[in-house]
């Protein structure tokens, strides 16, 4: 099998019903984000965006660590780790454990029928 046919079969699988990040739980959390941010994260989770995803994830982690500064926030830390987990197997295992915890403790976070910007 040639590299071109491998790339074409990967592309055809990506366009199917599979979530961009490969995990339906990640997809459910991404779709709870505001529409503009959800579109950006969907783009970053595509396999072809690897060279953008890795620096973006690293910058989000650094921004989360510097959350005591204005404009930056702690919300950047989990988003950065979620982006990096697509390419780092150790982080992918940790992300799976975190999603298992969310399913047990906060199942409404993964509910697609829940309102996106719930203020409670």
N, C-alpha and C positions, 0 to 999 in steps of 0.2 A: 504494500500500500504506500502511495506517495505522500509526501508532506502536504501537497495541495489538497488531496482527497481527505486527509485527516483534518485540515483546517476547514474544509467545506462541511464535513460531517459535524464538527464542533459548532460551526455557525448555525447549521440547521437545527441542532439540539437546543441552542440558546434561544432561538426564535419561537420555540414551542411554549408549552404551558409552564415550563420550569421557571421558578423565581430567579431574579437576576443574581442573587447571592447564593443560590443553591439550597437554601434552607427556607422553608415556608414560614418559619417563625420570624426570621429576619425580615422577610418580605412583609409580614403583618405589621411589624414595628415600623418599618420604613414608611408604609402607607398611612401611619398615624401622624407622621410629620406634616408640617405645612406643605402645601402642594409644590411650591418652588423648591424647597429643600429636599422633598421626596424625589423630585425629578433629578436633581443633582446627584443624590445618593444612588438612585437607580442606575444612572450613567456610570458612576464610579464603580459599581459592583459588577459591571459587565466584564467578561474576561479580556476584551480588547483594551480596556482602560487600565491595565496593570501599571504602566509606567506613570500614570497620573495618580492612581490609587495609593501607591506606596508613599510617595512624598506627602500627599494630602493627609494620609493617616498619621504619618510621623509629625506633621505640623499641628494636627488636631491634638495629639497626645501632649506635645510641648505646650500648646495653648491651654490645655486642661491643667497641666502642672502649674502654669502661671496664672491660675484662675483668680488669684488675689488682685490682679491688675484690672483696671476698668476695661470693659468691652469683652474680655476673655471670660470664659466661664467653665465650670466643672462639667457641663454638658458635653464639652469637646472631648473629654477623656474617653467615655465609653464609645462614642462615635468613631474616634480615631482607632481604638482597639478593634472595633468591629470591621473597619476597613482593612486594617493590617491582618486580621485573622483570615482573610481570603487567601493570603499568600504565605502565612507562617503556620505550619501544622500545629505547633504547641499552643498557639493562640486559638486555633480552630477548636481544639479539644476543650479549652477553657470556655470559649463562647458557647459550646454545646452544653456544658454544665450549667452555665448561667441561664441559658434558655430553659433547661429542665427546671431550675429553681423558679423562674418566672411562671412557667406552666403550673407549678404547684401552688405558689404563693399569690401571684397576681394574674390569674387567667384572663381577667378583663382587659389587660394590656394587649393580648393577642386576639381579642374578639373583633372581627372585621365590621360588625354592626355598631360598635361603640363610636360615639362622636370623636372626631379628631382632636379638637382643642377643648377637652373637658377641663373646666376650671376648678373642679373639686379635688 
